Amino acid sequence: MTARAGQTTSSAGPDERIRQLEARVAELEASERKLATERDIPRKAAKYFAGETNW
């Protein structure tokens, strides 16, 4: 895993810092997509089961 923001060494140049930050952004975006999917599954299930109960 790459170094997190604020944890890079002082010897890392600007180009390396940019690469680290881009990798971190990609990691966070992937995590956001996963969490959105995990959040949507129960919502869709609740909607499905609510529509199924037409008493």
GUTOR-830935 format. One record per residue (C-alpha): residue number from 0; x, y, z. Coordinates in nm, 4 decimals, decimal comma. Example, Ala and Ser with C-alpha at 12.3 -4.5 7.8 and 13.67 -1.06 7.14 Angstrom:
<markes>
(marke 0; (1,2300; -0,4500; 0,7800))
(marke 1; (1,3670; -0,1060; 0,7140))
</markes>
This chain:
<markes>
(marke 0; (0,0000; 0,0000; 0,0000))
(marke 1; (0,1194; 0,3504; -0,0707))
(marke 2; (0,2046; 0,5986; 0,1992))
(marke 3; (-0,0953; 0,7894; 0,3275))
(marke 4; (-0,1240; 1,1661; 0,3107))
(marke 5; (0,1074; 1,3279; 0,5612))
(marke 6; (0,3206; 1,0163; 0,5963))
(marke 7; (0,5499; 1,0562; 0,2965))
(marke 8; (0,9197; 1,0985; 0,3475))
(marke 9; (1,0766; 1,4367; 0,2832))
(marke 10; (1,2983; 1,2835; 0,0127))
(marke 11; (0,9991; 1,2061; -0,2122))
(marke 12; (0,9856; 1,4456; -0,5045))
(marke 13; (0,6743; 1,6192; -0,6324))
(marke 14; (0,6215; 1,3592; -0,9075))
(marke 15; (0,6317; 1,0741; -0,6553))
(marke 16; (0,3947; 1,2638; -0,4265))
(marke 17; (0,1491; 1,3089; -0,7145))
(marke 18; (0,1668; 0,9357; -0,7945))
(marke 19; (0,0995; 0,8520; -0,4297))
(marke 20; (-0,1962; 1,0882; -0,4123))
(marke 21; (-0,3418; 0,9563; -0,7395))
(marke 22; (-0,3121; 0,6005; -0,6077))
(marke 23; (-0,4849; 0,7040; -0,2843))
(marke 24; (-0,7666; 0,8735; -0,4763))
(marke 25; (-0,8162; 0,5583; -0,6848))
(marke 26; (-0,8209; 0,3494; -0,3672))
(marke 27; (-1,0811; 0,5749; -0,2058))
(marke 28; (-1,2980; 0,5784; -0,5191))
(marke 29; (-1,2964; 0,1976; -0,5302))
(marke 30; (-1,3884; 0,1865; -0,1630))
(marke 31; (-1,6715; 0,4331; -0,2231))
(marke 32; (-1,8124; 0,2175; -0,5062))
(marke 33; (-1,7990; -0,0917; -0,2852))
(marke 34; (-1,9735; 0,0842; 0,0026))
(marke 35; (-2,2420; 0,2232; -0,2302))
(marke 36; (-2,3117; -0,1279; -0,3580))
(marke 37; (-2,3268; -0,2666; -0,0045))
(marke 38; (-2,5670; 0,0125; 0,0910))
(marke 39; (-2,7903; -0,0396; -0,2135))
(marke 40; (-2,8371; -0,4157; -0,1699))
(marke 41; (-3,0506; -0,3881; 0,1490))
(marke 42; (-3,2448; -0,0970; -0,0014))
(marke 43; (-3,3290; -0,2949; -0,3134))
(marke 44; (-3,4219; -0,6003; -0,1072))
(marke 45; (-3,6510; -0,3940; 0,1160))
(marke 46; (-3,8166; -0,2386; -0,1875))
(marke 47; (-3,8628; -0,5813; -0,3465))
(marke 48; (-4,0166; -0,7383; -0,0370))
(marke 49; (-4,2369; -0,4341; 0,0303))
(marke 50; (-4,3774; -0,4632; -0,3209))
(marke 51; (-4,4392; -0,8342; -0,2790))
(marke 52; (-4,6706; -0,7942; 0,0194))
(marke 53; (-4,9946; -0,6713; -0,1405))
(marke 54; (-5,2366; -0,7709; 0,1344))
</markes>
